[in-house]
Amino acid sequence: MAPKKRLAETLVEEGIITEAQLQSALQRQLIMGGKIGTNLVELRYISEKQLDDVLSEIYRIPYASPDLFPNIPLDVISSIPKEIAKKRAKKPYHSHTKS
């Protein structure tokens, strides 16, 4: 589901960051690459929790902390190709295939 609002727009509208901070993060993004949220966190304009909360609000999906999934079997993690895992930043938590 596509969000109605973009992350940066929401952060500015909610007063979490200033327009100047956004411009600084966009400039850094041009130089360093990466996603705007990551750049904002790395610049310490927002915390990871703030990023998680706003993304959860935008996408209307509850945030699931990695702490909720401490015992993911290695074979399940290994089943995801590195390119996909890196691109999607997803972690499987169980496998539907039968051994």
DODO-15623 format. One record per atom (N, C-alpha, C, CB): residue number from 1; residue in three letters; x, y, z. Coordinates in steps of 0.02 Angstrom, whole numbers. Glycine has a CB too. Layout:
<kolros>
(kolro NUM, "Ala", (X, Y, Z))
...
</kolros>
This chain:
<kolros>
(kolro 1, "Met", (42, -59, 0))
(kolro 1, "Met", (0, 0, 0))
(kolro 1, "Met", (45, 62, 0))
(kolro 1, "Met", (-48, 0, 61))
(kolro 2, "Ala", (32, 105, -46))
(kolro 2, "Ala", (71, 167, -51))
(kolro 2, "Ala", (47, 217, 1))
(kolro 2, "Ala", (66, 198, -122))
(kolro 3, "Pro", (94, 252, 32))
(kolro 3, "Pro", (74, 301, 83))
(kolro 3, "Pro", (41, 362, 51))
(kolro 3, "Pro", (134, 323, 125))
(kolro 4, "Lys", (-2, 394, 89))
(kolro 4, "Lys", (-33, 456, 65))
(kolro 4, "Lys", (16, 514, 68))
(kolro 4, "Lys", (-96, 473, 106))
(kolro 5, "Lys", (60, 512, 118))
(kolro 5, "Lys", (109, 565, 128))
(kolro 5, "Lys", (179, 535, 126))
(kolro 5, "Lys", (98, 603, 195))
(kolro 6, "Arg", (226, 577, 110))
(kolro 6, "Arg", (295, 556, 110))
(kolro 6, "Arg", (324, 567, 180))
(kolro 6, "Arg", (336, 595, 56))
(kolro 7, "Leu", (377, 530, 194))
(kolro 7, "Leu", (409, 533, 260))
(kolro 7, "Leu", (431, 604, 277))
(kolro 7, "Leu", (468, 486, 262))
(kolro 8, "Ala", (470, 635, 234))
(kolro 8, "Ala", (497, 701, 249))
(kolro 8, "Ala", (442, 752, 261))
(kolro 8, "Ala", (542, 725, 192))
(kolro 9, "Glu", (391, 750, 219))
(kolro 9, "Glu", (334, 796, 225))
(kolro 9, "Glu", (301, 787, 294))
(kolro 9, "Glu", (283, 784, 169))
(kolro 10, "Thr", (291, 726, 314))
(kolro 10, "Thr", (259, 712, 378))
(kolro 10, "Thr", (303, 736, 436))
(kolro 10, "Thr", (246, 637, 386))
(kolro 11, "Leu", (367, 724, 433))
(kolro 11, "Leu", (412, 745, 487))
(kolro 11, "Leu", (412, 821, 496))
(kolro 11, "Leu", (483, 720, 473))
(kolro 12, "Val", (411, 857, 441))
(kolro 12, "Val", (409, 930, 445))
(kolro 12, "Val", (341, 954, 470))
(kolro 12, "Val", (424, 962, 375))
(kolro 13, "Glu", (287, 926, 443))
(kolro 13, "Glu", (220, 946, 464))
(kolro 13, "Glu", (208, 934, 538))
(kolro 13, "Glu", (168, 909, 423))
(kolro 14, "Glu", (235, 879, 564))
(kolro 14, "Glu", (225, 862, 634))
(kolro 14, "Glu", (275, 898, 680))
(kolro 14, "Glu", (230, 787, 645))
(kolro 15, "Gly", (319, 938, 651))
(kolro 15, "Gly", (366, 976, 691))
(kolro 15, "Gly", (423, 935, 720))
(kolro 15, "Gly", (331, 1010, 746))
(kolro 16, "Ile", (434, 876, 692))
(kolro 16, "Ile", (487, 832, 717))
(kolro 16, "Ile", (555, 857, 692))
(kolro 16, "Ile", (475, 759, 696))
(kolro 17, "Ile", (556, 881, 629))
(kolro 17, "Ile", (616, 913, 602))
(kolro 17, "Ile", (596, 980, 572))
(kolro 17, "Ile", (650, 867, 549))
(kolro 18, "Thr", (647, 1022, 563))
(kolro 18, "Thr", (635, 1086, 531))
(kolro 18, "Thr", (647, 1079, 455))
(kolro 18, "Thr", (680, 1142, 561))
(kolro 19, "Glu", (625, 1129, 418))
(kolro 19, "Glu", (638, 1130, 347))
(kolro 19, "Glu", (714, 1132, 334))
(kolro 19, "Glu", (603, 1191, 313))
(kolro 20, "Ala", (750, 1169, 376))
(kolro 20, "Ala", (823, 1173, 369))
(kolro 20, "Ala", (856, 1105, 379))
(kolro 20, "Ala", (852, 1224, 419))
(kolro 21, "Gln", (832, 1067, 429))
(kolro 21, "Gln", (859, 1000, 441))
(kolro 21, "Gln", (843, 954, 381))
(kolro 21, "Gln", (830, 970, 506))
(kolro 22, "Leu", (783, 961, 354))
(kolro 22, "Leu", (766, 921, 296))
(kolro 22, "Leu", (812, 937, 237))
(kolro 22, "Leu", (692, 934, 276))
(kolro 23, "Gln", (824, 1000, 225))
(kolro 23, "Gln", (868, 1020, 169))
(kolro 23, "Gln", (939, 994, 180))
(kolro 23, "Gln", (869, 1097, 162))
(kolro 24, "Ser", (962, 996, 242))
(kolro 24, "Ser", (1028, 969, 258))
(kolro 24, "Ser", (1031, 894, 244))
(kolro 24, "Ser", (1045, 984, 332))
(kolro 25, "Ala", (979, 858, 264))
(kolro 25, "Ala", (977, 786, 253))
(kolro 25, "Ala", (971, 769, 179))
(kolro 25, "Ala", (917, 755, 291))
(kolro 26, "Leu", (934, 809, 141))
(kolro 26, "Leu", (928, 798, 69))
(kolro 26, "Leu", (996, 810, 35))
(kolro 26, "Leu", (874, 845, 38))
(kolro 27, "Gln", (1032, 861, 57))
(kolro 27, "Gln", (1098, 875, 30))
(kolro 27, "Gln", (1145, 816, 44))
(kolro 27, "Gln", (1127, 940, 60))
(kolro 28, "Arg", (1142, 791, 105))
(kolro 28, "Arg", (1184, 733, 124))
(kolro 28, "Arg", (1165, 672, 82))
(kolro 28, "Arg", (1177, 717, 198))
(kolro 29, "Gln", (1100, 664, 70))
(kolro 29, "Gln", (1076, 607, 30))
(kolro 29, "Gln", (1105, 611, -41))
(kolro 29, "Gln", (999, 606, 28))
(kolro 30, "Leu", (1109, 670, -69))
(kolro 30, "Leu", (1138, 677, -136))
(kolro 30, "Leu", (1211, 655, -138))
(kolro 30, "Leu", (1132, 750, -159))
(kolro 31, "Ile", (1247, 670, -84))
(kolro 31, "Ile", (1318, 654, -81))
(kolro 31, "Ile", (1330, 581, -61))
(kolro 31, "Ile", (1353, 701, -31))
(kolro 32, "Met", (1296, 559, -8))
(kolro 32, "Met", (1309, 494, 21))
(kolro 32, "Met", (1263, 438, -5))
(kolro 32, "Met", (1302, 498, 96))
(kolro 33, "Gly", (1205, 459, -32))
(kolro 33, "Gly", (1156, 409, -53))
(kolro 33, "Gly", (1114, 388, 7))
(kolro 33, "Gly", (1190, 348, -84))
(kolro 34, "Gly", (1079, 333, -1))
(kolro 34, "Gly", (1037, 307, 53))
(kolro 34, "Gly", (968, 337, 53))
(kolro 34, "Gly", (1070, 319, 119))
(kolro 35, "Lys", (930, 316, 101))
(kolro 35, "Lys", (861, 340, 108))
(kolro 35, "Lys", (859, 401, 154))
(kolro 35, "Lys", (816, 284, 136))
(kolro 36, "Ile", (810, 443, 144))
(kolro 36, "Ile", (805, 504, 183))
(kolro 36, "Ile", (800, 490, 258))
(kolro 36, "Ile", (746, 546, 159))
(kolro 37, "Gly", (762, 439, 276))
(kolro 37, "Gly", (755, 422, 347))
(kolro 37, "Gly", (821, 402, 378))
(kolro 37, "Gly", (705, 365, 355))
(kolro 38, "Thr", (860, 363, 342))
(kolro 38, "Thr", (926, 343, 366))
(kolro 38, "Thr", (971, 403, 375))
(kolro 38, "Thr", (958, 292, 318))
(kolro 39, "Asn", (969, 448, 326))
(kolro 39, "Asn", (1010, 508, 331))
(kolro 39, "Asn", (989, 551, 391))
(kolro 39, "Asn", (1005, 549, 267))
(kolro 40, "Leu", (925, 558, 402))
(kolro 40, "Leu", (900, 597, 459))
(kolro 40, "Leu", (924, 567, 525))
(kolro 40, "Leu", (823, 602, 457))
(kolro 41, "Val", (923, 501, 530))
(kolro 41, "Val", (946, 467, 591))
(kolro 41, "Val", (1021, 476, 599))
(kolro 41, "Val", (927, 391, 589))
(kolro 42, "Glu", (1058, 466, 545))
(kolro 42, "Glu", (1131, 472, 549))
(kolro 42, "Glu", (1153, 543, 565))
(kolro 42, "Glu", (1162, 451, 483))
(kolro 43, "Leu", (1114, 593, 545))
(kolro 43, "Leu", (1129, 662, 563))
(kolro 43, "Leu", (1104, 679, 633))
(kolro 43, "Leu", (1097, 710, 513))
(kolro 44, "Arg", (1070, 632, 664))
(kolro 44, "Arg", (1042, 638, 732))
(kolro 44, "Arg", (987, 691, 736))
(kolro 44, "Arg", (1097, 654, 781))
(kolro 45, "Tyr", (953, 702, 680))
(kolro 45, "Tyr", (896, 747, 681))
(kolro 45, "Tyr", (834, 712, 709))
(kolro 45, "Tyr", (881, 774, 610))
(kolro 46, "Ile", (832, 646, 700))
(kolro 46, "Ile", (778, 605, 729))
(kolro 46, "Ile", (809, 541, 756))
(kolro 46, "Ile", (722, 589, 675))
(kolro 47, "Ser", (772, 509, 801))
(kolro 47, "Ser", (795, 445, 828))
(kolro 47, "Ser", (766, 388, 784))
(kolro 47, "Ser", (773, 437, 903))
(kolro 48, "Glu", (794, 329, 792))
(kolro 48, "Glu", (767, 272, 756))
(kolro 48, "Glu", (694, 260, 777))
(kolro 48, "Glu", (810, 209, 769))
(kolro 49, "Lys", (679, 271, 840))
(kolro 49, "Lys", (611, 261, 864))
(kolro 49, "Lys", (563, 311, 830))
(kolro 49, "Lys", (607, 269, 940))
(kolro 50, "Gln", (584, 373, 823))
(kolro 50, "Gln", (542, 422, 789))
(kolro 50, "Gln", (531, 401, 716))
(kolro 50, "Gln", (574, 492, 791))
(kolro 51, "Leu", (583, 377, 684))
(kolro 51, "Leu", (577, 354, 615))
(kolro 51, "Leu", (528, 295, 611))
(kolro 51, "Leu", (645, 333, 587))
(kolro 52, "Asp", (536, 247, 656))
(kolro 52, "Asp", (491, 189, 658))
(kolro 52, "Asp", (419, 211, 669))
(kolro 52, "Asp", (512, 141, 713))
(kolro 53, "Asp", (408, 256, 716))
(kolro 53, "Asp", (340, 278, 733))
(kolro 53, "Asp", (307, 314, 674))
(kolro 53, "Asp", (342, 325, 793))
(kolro 54, "Val", (345, 358, 640))
(kolro 54, "Val", (316, 396, 584))
(kolro 54, "Val", (302, 350, 525))
(kolro 54, "Val", (363, 453, 563))
(kolro 55, "Leu", (348, 304, 510))
(kolro 55, "Leu", (337, 257, 455))
(kolro 55, "Leu", (276, 212, 470))
(kolro 55, "Leu", (399, 213, 443))
(kolro 56, "Ser", (270, 192, 533))
(kolro 56, "Ser", (212, 152, 553))
(kolro 56, "Ser", (148, 191, 542))
(kolro 56, "Ser", (219, 130, 626))
(kolro 57, "Glu", (149, 254, 560))
(kolro 57, "Glu", (90, 298, 551))
(kolro 57, "Glu", (74, 308, 477))
(kolro 57, "Glu", (103, 366, 585))
(kolro 58, "Ile", (125, 321, 436))
(kolro 58, "Ile", (115, 333, 365))
(kolro 58, "Ile", (87, 271, 330))
(kolro 58, "Ile", (181, 354, 332))
(kolro 59, "Tyr", (116, 213, 344))
(kolro 59, "Tyr", (95, 152, 310))
(kolro 59, "Tyr", (38, 116, 345))
(kolro 59, "Tyr", (154, 106, 305))
(kolro 60, "Arg", (19, 142, 403))
(kolro 60, "Arg", (-36, 112, 442))
(kolro 60, "Arg", (-23, 38, 458))
(kolro 60, "Arg", (-102, 119, 405))
(kolro 61, "Ile", (39, 25, 476))
(kolro 61, "Ile", (61, -42, 494))
(kolro 61, "Ile", (96, -37, 561))
(kolro 61, "Ile", (107, -74, 439))
(kolro 62, "Pro", (77, -77, 610))
(kolro 62, "Pro", (111, -74, 675))
(kolro 62, "Pro", (185, -92, 668))
(kolro 62, "Pro", (77, -121, 725))
(kolro 63, "Tyr", (227, -57, 705))
(kolro 63, "Tyr", (298, -71, 704))
(kolro 63, "Tyr", (312, -135, 743))
(kolro 63, "Tyr", (338, -12, 734))
(kolro 64, "Ala", (354, -177, 715))
(kolro 64, "Ala", (374, -239, 749))
(kolro 64, "Ala", (449, -234, 764))
(kolro 64, "Ala", (358, -302, 705))
(kolro 65, "Ser", (465, -225, 827))
(kolro 65, "Ser", (534, -220, 849))
(kolro 65, "Ser", (571, -285, 835))
(kolro 65, "Ser", (538, -202, 923))
(kolro 66, "Pro", (635, -280, 815))
(kolro 66, "Pro", (674, -342, 806))
(kolro 66, "Pro", (677, -384, 869))
(kolro 66, "Pro", (744, -324, 783))
(kolro 67, "Asp", (668, -353, 927))
(kolro 67, "Asp", (668, -390, 990))
(kolro 67, "Asp", (612, -441, 993))
(kolro 67, "Asp", (663, -342, 1049))
(kolro 68, "Leu", (560, -432, 953))
(kolro 68, "Leu", (504, -479, 952))
(kolro 68, "Leu", (522, -544, 916))
(kolro 68, "Leu", (444, -448, 919))
(kolro 69, "Phe", (578, -545, 881))
(kolro 69, "Phe", (597, -602, 841))
(kolro 69, "Phe", (668, -625, 856))
(kolro 69, "Phe", (590, -586, 766))
(kolro 70, "Pro", (681, -643, 920))
(kolro 70, "Pro", (750, -659, 939))
(kolro 70, "Pro", (775, -727, 915))
(kolro 70, "Pro", (757, -655, 1013))
(kolro 71, "Asn", (730, -773, 901))
(kolro 71, "Asn", (751, -841, 887))
(kolro 71, "Asn", (735, -864, 816))
(kolro 71, "Asn", (720, -888, 936))
(kolro 72, "Ile", (751, -823, 768))
(kolro 72, "Ile", (739, -842, 698))
(kolro 72, "Ile", (791, -894, 679))
(kolro 72, "Ile", (741, -779, 650))
(kolro 73, "Pro", (769, -952, 657))
(kolro 73, "Pro", (817, -1005, 639))
(kolro 73, "Pro", (863, -982, 582))
(kolro 73, "Pro", (780, -1069, 619))
(kolro 74, "Leu", (926, -1000, 586))
(kolro 74, "Leu", (976, -980, 537))
(kolro 74, "Leu", (956, -1003, 467))
(kolro 74, "Leu", (1044, -1007, 556))
(kolro 75, "Asp", (927, -1063, 461))
(kolro 75, "Asp", (908, -1087, 394))
(kolro 75, "Asp", (853, -1044, 363))
(kolro 75, "Asp", (886, -1160, 398))
(kolro 76, "Val", (811, -1015, 404))
(kolro 76, "Val", (759, -971, 379))
(kolro 76, "Val", (790, -905, 355))
(kolro 76, "Val", (705, -957, 433))
(kolro 77, "Ile", (835, -878, 394))
(kolro 77, "Ile", (870, -816, 374))
(kolro 77, "Ile", (910, -828, 311))
(kolro 77, "Ile", (916, -791, 431))
(kolro 78, "Ser", (944, -885, 307))
(kolro 78, "Ser", (985, -901, 249))
(kolro 78, "Ser", (944, -913, 186))
(kolro 78, "Ser", (1027, -962, 264))
(kolro 79, "Ser", (880, -925, 193))
(kolro 79, "Ser", (838, -939, 134))
(kolro 79, "Ser", (824, -877, 92))
(kolro 79, "Ser", (773, -970, 156))
(kolro 80, "Ile", (837, -819, 120))
(kolro 80, "Ile", (825, -757, 83))
(kolro 80, "Ile", (889, -737, 47))
(kolro 80, "Ile", (801, -700, 132))
(kolro 81, "Pro", (887, -729, -20))
(kolro 81, "Pro", (947, -707, -56))
(kolro 81, "Pro", (970, -639, -29))
(kolro 81, "Pro", (933, -702, -131))
(kolro 82, "Lys", (1036, -631, -25))
(kolro 82, "Lys", (1065, -570, 4))
(kolro 82, "Lys", (1040, -507, -31))
(kolro 82, "Lys", (1141, -573, -1))
(kolro 83, "Glu", (1034, -510, -98))
(kolro 83, "Glu", (1012, -451, -135))
(kolro 83, "Glu", (941, -429, -114))
(kolro 83, "Glu", (1013, -465, -211))
(kolro 84, "Ile", (898, -478, -105))
(kolro 84, "Ile", (829, -463, -85))
(kolro 84, "Ile", (827, -438, -13))
(kolro 84, "Ile", (784, -525, -93))
(kolro 85, "Ala", (863, -471, 31))
(kolro 85, "Ala", (864, -451, 101))
(kolro 85, "Ala", (891, -380, 108))
(kolro 85, "Ala", (906, -499, 143))
(kolro 86, "Lys", (943, -364, 71))
(kolro 86, "Lys", (973, -298, 74))
(kolro 86, "Lys", (924, -246, 47))
(kolro 86, "Lys", (1039, -296, 36))
(kolro 87, "Lys", (894, -262, -10))
(kolro 87, "Lys", (848, -215, -42))
(kolro 87, "Lys", (785, -204, -1))
(kolro 87, "Lys", (829, -240, -112))
(kolro 88, "Arg", (759, -256, 27))
(kolro 88, "Arg", (696, -252, 63))
(kolro 88, "Arg", (704, -245, 138))
(kolro 88, "Arg", (655, -312, 49))
(kolro 89, "Ala", (763, -258, 164))
(kolro 89, "Ala", (777, -255, 236))
(kolro 89, "Ala", (725, -295, 275))
(kolro 89, "Ala", (778, -182, 260))
(kolro 90, "Lys", (711, -355, 250))
(kolro 90, "Lys", (662, -398, 282))
(kolro 90, "Lys", (698, -458, 314))
(kolro 90, "Lys", (609, -423, 231))
(kolro 91, "Lys", (667, -484, 367))
(kolro 91, "Lys", (692, -544, 398))
(kolro 91, "Lys", (634, -593, 404))
(kolro 91, "Lys", (724, -529, 468))
(kolro 92, "Pro", (641, -653, 378))
(kolro 92, "Pro", (589, -703, 388))
(kolro 92, "Pro", (590, -727, 460))
(kolro 92, "Pro", (597, -763, 339))
(kolro 93, "Tyr", (534, -746, 486))
(kolro 93, "Tyr", (534, -771, 554))
(kolro 93, "Tyr", (512, -844, 559))
(kolro 93, "Tyr", (489, -729, 597))
(kolro 94, "His", (489, -873, 505))
(kolro 94, "His", (478, -945, 502))
(kolro 94, "His", (472, -966, 430))
(kolro 94, "His", (414, -965, 542))
(kolro 95, "Ser", (476, -1030, 418))
(kolro 95, "Ser", (473, -1056, 350))
(kolro 95, "Ser", (409, -1096, 342))
(kolro 95, "Ser", (535, -1099, 334))
(kolro 96, "His", (378, -1090, 283))
(kolro 96, "His", (318, -1129, 269))
(kolro 96, "His", (334, -1194, 235))
(kolro 96, "His", (270, -1088, 227))
(kolro 97, "Thr", (397, -1204, 214))
(kolro 97, "Thr", (414, -1265, 179))
(kolro 97, "Thr", (424, -1322, 228))
(kolro 97, "Thr", (477, -1255, 136))
(kolro 98, "Lys", (408, -1381, 205))
(kolro 98, "Lys", (418, -1441, 247))
(kolro 98, "Lys", (486, -1471, 231))
(kolro 98, "Lys", (361, -1492, 235))
(kolro 99, "Ser", (520, -1494, 283))
(kolro 99, "Ser", (586, -1525, 273))
(kolro 99, "Ser", (580, -1597, 256))
(kolro 99, "Ser", (630, -1516, 334))
</kolros>
